[in-house]
Amino acid sequence: MTQAEALKEYLLRLADSDMILGQRLCELCGKAPAVEEEMALMNVALDLVGQARNWYEYAAELINDGRDADKLAFRRDAHDYRNLLLTEQPNEDYAVTMGRQFFYDVWHYFTLKSLTEASDERIAGVAAKALKEVTYHLRRSSEWVKRLGDGTDESHRRMQDAVDILWRFTGELITPDETDRLMAEAGIGPDPEQLRNDWRGMVNEVLTQATLTPGAEDAWMYMGGKHGEHTEHLGFILAEMQFLQRAYPDATTW
């Protein structure tokens, strides 16, 4: 794999992960446990979709095959998506929703923090803007994890169950492959070892404060999302998300 090919792949991973998690959060519109939470969730979702557009636009320019950001988002099949498996997991109860968000936010925060210093100025600029939004995302999700984990017996049980359910999907966030290594060598992506240490450090700190027990570092992990190998959930997400573009391709408004 060349560095140019790796850059295209890396941009799609960033875009797809943001897009799919944003879509998952949008499913909670009208279903959140409180009005304030619904507004917060939709704001986070809109932030992620906006960030995804920025990554898609840059990816489309580099791929240069006639597809724009919309076609990359709405006209690719599941096996072409490169999102992290964590992002496509169902919302379930609110503990799972916030646990998924927290694990992703920690990875997202440290990834973007590193990307602000990328040798690619376009990436550094997008990352700097996104980092401001994700800093809020992380603060909010970590507070919810602490609130539920160190709350009532019921909320603690649910939050611990969420950690146990989601832990098997977290390894993919911090396990580098050839694309990740090439981006790090090019001075674009984060150093894989540093990202792993930062993620584990913050996750363990917050879970400790929440009186929760993290999974084992050597636990078996689901992998494959970054290479187009997904759980059954992604197909259902795309069927809903892509319906209009698939039913009426290239449709325009008057």
C-alpha positions in Angstrom: 0.0 0.0 0.0 1.3 3.4 -0.9 1.1 6.5 1.3 -1.4 8.1 -1.1 -3.6 5.0 -0.9 -3.4 4.9 2.8 -4.4 8.5 3.1 -7.6 7.9 1.1 -8.4 4.9 3.3 -7.7 6.8 6.5 -10.0 9.6 5.5 -12.8 7.2 4.8 -12.3 5.6 8.2 -12.6 9.0 9.9 -15.6 9.9 7.8 -17.5 6.6 8.0 -17.0 6.3 11.8 -18.4 9.8 12.4 -21.3 9.2 9.9 -22.4 5.9 11.3 -22.3 7.0 14.9 -24.1 10.2 14.0 -26.8 8.1 12.3 -27.1 5.9 15.4 -27.6 8.9 17.6 -30.2 10.4 15.2 -32.3 7.2 15.8 -33.0 8.6 19.3 -34.7 11.7 18.0 -38.1 11.7 19.9 -37.0 8.7 22.1 -34.4 10.2 24.5 -35.1 9.9 28.2 -35.5 13.7 28.6 -35.9 16.8 26.4 -32.5 18.2 27.4 -30.9 14.9 26.6 -32.6 14.7 23.2 -31.2 18.2 22.3 -27.7 17.2 23.5 -27.7 14.0 21.5 -28.9 15.7 18.3 -26.2 18.3 18.7 -23.6 15.7 19.0 -25.0 13.8 16.0 -25.0 17.0 13.9 -21.4 17.7 15.0 -20.4 14.2 13.8 -22.2 14.4 10.5 -20.6 17.8 9.9 -17.2 16.4 10.6 -17.9 13.4 8.3 -18.7 15.8 5.5 -15.4 17.5 5.8 -13.5 14.2 5.7 -15.6 12.9 2.8 -15.0 16.1 0.8 -11.2 15.7 1.1 -11.4 12.0 0.4 -13.5 12.6 -2.7 -10.9 15.1 -4.1 -8.1 12.6 -3.6 -10.1 9.6 -5.0 -11.1 11.8 -8.0 -13.4 9.3 -9.7 -16.4 11.6 -10.1 -18.0 10.9 -6.7 -18.6 13.7 -4.3 -19.1 13.6 -0.5 -22.8 12.7 -0.8 -22.1 9.8 -3.1 -19.4 8.5 -0.8 -21.8 8.6 2.1 -25.0 7.4 0.4 -24.0 5.3 -2.5 -21.5 2.8 -1.1 -22.4 -0.7 0.2 -21.7 -2.0 3.6 -18.5 -3.8 2.6 -17.1 -0.5 1.3 -17.6 1.2 4.6 -14.6 1.5 6.9 -16.2 2.6 10.2 -15.2 1.2 13.5 -17.4 -1.7 14.6 -18.2 0.1 17.9 -20.0 2.9 16.1 -22.6 0.6 14.5 -23.7 -1.2 17.7 -27.3 -0.7 18.7 -28.4 2.0 21.1 -30.0 -0.4 23.6 -30.6 1.3 26.9 -29.1 4.7 27.8 -26.1 3.1 29.6 -25.1 1.4 26.4 -25.7 4.6 24.4 -23.4 6.6 26.7 -20.9 3.9 27.1 -20.5 3.6 23.4 -20.2 7.3 23.1 -17.6 7.5 25.8 -15.3 4.8 24.4 -15.5 6.5 21.0 -15.1 10.0 22.4 -11.8 9.1 24.1 -10.4 7.6 20.9 -11.8 10.5 18.9 -10.4 13.2 21.2 -6.8 11.8 21.2 -6.9 11.1 17.5 -8.0 14.6 16.6 -5.6 16.1 19.1 -2.8 14.4 17.2 -4.2 15.3 13.8 -4.1 19.0 14.6 -0.3 18.7 14.2 -0.5 16.7 11.0 1.9 17.4 8.2 -1.2 17.7 5.9 -2.5 21.2 6.5 -6.0 20.3 5.3 -6.3 17.5 7.8 -4.8 19.7 10.6 -7.4 22.4 9.9 -10.4 20.0 9.9 -9.1 18.4 13.1 -8.6 21.7 14.9 -12.2 22.6 14.3 -13.6 19.2 15.2 -11.5 19.0 18.4 -13.4 21.9 19.9 -16.7 19.9 19.4 -15.3 16.6 20.5 -13.8 18.1 23.7 -17.4 18.8 24.7 -18.6 15.4 23.6 -16.0 13.7 25.8 -16.8 15.8 28.8 -20.5 15.0 28.5 -20.1 11.3 27.9 -17.6 10.8 30.7 -19.9 12.7 33.2 -22.7 10.3 32.2 -20.6 7.3 32.8 -19.6 8.5 36.2 -23.2 9.5 37.1 -24.6 6.1 36.1 -21.7 4.0 37.4 -21.6 5.7 40.8 -25.4 6.2 41.1 -28.0 3.8 42.3 -27.6 0.0 42.4 -29.7 -0.2 39.2 -27.8 2.4 37.3 -24.5 0.9 38.4 -25.6 -2.5 37.2 -26.7 -1.2 33.8 -23.5 0.8 33.3 -21.3 -2.1 34.2 -23.3 -4.3 31.8 -22.8 -1.7 29.1 -19.0 -1.7 29.6 -19.0 -5.5 29.5 -21.1 -5.6 26.3 -19.1 -2.9 24.5 -15.6 -3.8 25.6 -15.1 -6.5 22.9 -15.4 -3.8 20.2 -12.9 -1.4 21.7 -9.7 -3.2 20.7 -10.2 -2.1 17.1 -9.8 1.6 18.2 -6.3 1.1 19.5 -5.0 -1.8 17.4 -3.0 -0.4 14.4 -2.8 -1.9 10.9 -0.8 -1.0 7.9 -2.8 2.1 7.1 -2.5 3.5 10.7 1.3 2.9 10.6 1.8 4.5 7.3 -0.2 7.6 8.4 1.9 7.8 11.6 5.2 7.5 9.6 4.0 10.2 7.3 3.5 12.6 10.2 -0.3 12.6 9.7 -1.9 10.1 12.0 -1.2 9.6 15.7 1.6 7.3 17.0 -0.2 4.0 17.6 1.5 3.3 20.9 0.8 6.7 22.3 -2.9 6.5 21.2 -3.2 3.2 22.9 -1.7 4.5 26.1 -3.7 7.7 26.1 -7.0 5.8 25.5 -6.4 3.2 28.2 -5.2 5.8 30.6 -8.3 8.0 30.3 -10.8 5.1 30.1 -9.3 3.5 33.3 -9.4 6.8 35.1 -13.0 7.5 34.3 -14.2 4.0 35.0 -12.4 4.0 38.3 -14.1 7.2 39.3 -17.4 5.6 38.2 -16.7 2.5 40.4 -16.8 0.4 37.3 -14.5 -2.5 36.2 -12.9 -2.3 32.7 -12.5 -5.4 30.6 -9.2 -7.2 30.4 -6.6 -5.7 28.1 -5.9 -9.1 26.6 -9.6 -9.9 26.0 -10.6 -11.3 22.7 -11.7 -8.4 20.4 -13.9 -8.1 17.4 -12.0 -6.6 14.4 -12.6 -5.9 10.8 -14.6 -2.7 10.5 -11.6 -0.8 9.2 -11.4 -3.4 6.4 -15.1 -3.6 5.5 -16.0 -6.6 7.6 -19.0 -5.5 9.7 -21.6 -6.8 12.1 -25.1 -7.4 10.8 -26.2 -4.0 12.2 -24.5 -1.9 9.5 -26.7 -3.2 6.7 -29.8 -2.1 8.5 -28.3 1.3 9.3 -27.4 1.9 5.6 -30.8 0.7 4.4 -32.5 3.5 6.3 -29.8 6.1 5.9 -29.4 5.6 2.1 -33.0 5.0 1.2 -33.7 8.3 -0.5 -30.5 8.4 -2.5 -30.9 4.8 -3.6 -34.6 5.2 -4.5 -34.1 8.4 -6.4 -30.4 8.6 -7.5 -29.1 12.0 -8.5 -32.4 13.6 -7.5 -32.2 17.4 -7.1 -34.5 20.0 -5.6 -36.2 22.6 -7.7 
